[in-house]
């Protein structure tokens, strides 16, 4: 059997190619208009998406910055509050410094006297007092002793608050008295503790001045004094002429 000629072999390759293309042929071509529009407008959409993402990122950064600022403000407020508390404590110590030093010696002397009286009463109750006196009911203090305790008016201070936010508005007067409780002679106690009462007035004035400063600290800063404005006045005819002459002379120069 004779073999195929070259012409048939070469043309057979063409037929094989046509047959294989027919096997893998697409039966129907469907055109999708939406996909085409999406493809054509993809650049614009991606551009808008990038812009939107950038805006969201910027908003997030602004929000974080605001949170940091609020945290800093809170810390600053805490520091300011601590400083104000320290100032108040210092002012309170300064206000009560001289008075407490004077009262400490007086209180110690009173405690010693009370302790001494208590021991005397205890010793007397053991054997010196009779049973009838022990069984007697306690009536109370005498009225004469209560009437003997009187204070001496030293001075009267008047305070006028101009601050609107002050707890006590308007005018308020304070009476400062020096009391001798239970008829105790303070001069003897002061001498026993080596305290000079001649400086009591000076200490009282200092404490009053400190109390005023402390009240100003609590009620707020001092009210600023408003400067009195000059009243508006129209110039007279002669003054206007003099001013015009001065202006003309300046222009000529």
LINKA-V205302 format. One record per backbone hydrogen bond with DSSP energy under -1.0 kcal/mol. NH is the residue of the N-H (numbers start at 1). CO is the residue of the C=O. Records with the same first field share a line. If there is no record, write none. Layout:
BEGIN
NH=CO / CO
END
This chain:
BEGIN
9=5
10=6
11=7
12=8
13=9
15=11
16=12
17=13
18=14
19=15
20=16
21=17
22=18
23=19
24=20
36=32
37=33
38=34
39=35
40=36
41=37
45=41
46=42
47=43
48=44
49=45
50=46
51=47
52=48
53=49
54=50
55=51
56=52
57=53
58=54
59=55
60=56
61=57
62=58
63=59
64=60
65=61
66=62
67=63
68=64
69=65
70=66
71=67
72=68
73=69
74=70
75=71
76=72
77=73
78=74
79=75
80=76
81=77
82=78
83=79
84=80
85=81
86=82
87=83
88=84
89=85
90=86
91=87
92=88
93=89
94=90
95=91
96=92
100=96
101=97
102=98
103=99
104=100
106=102
107=103
108=104
109=105
110=106
111=107
112=108
113=109
114=110
115=111
116=112
117=113
118=114
119=115
120=116
121=117
122=118
123=119
124=120
125=121
126=122
129=124
134=130
135=131
146=142
147=143
148=144
152=178
154=176
155=176
157=174
159=172
161=170
172=159
174=157
176=155
178=152
183=180
184=181
189=185
190=186
191=187
192=188
193=189
194=191
195=190
200=197
203=199
204=200
205=201
206=202
207=203
208=204
209=205
210=206
211=207
212=208
213=209
214=210
215=211
216=212
217=213
218=214
219=215
240=236
241=237
242=238
243=239
244=240
245=241
246=242
247=243
248=244
249=245
250=246
251=247
252=248
253=249
END
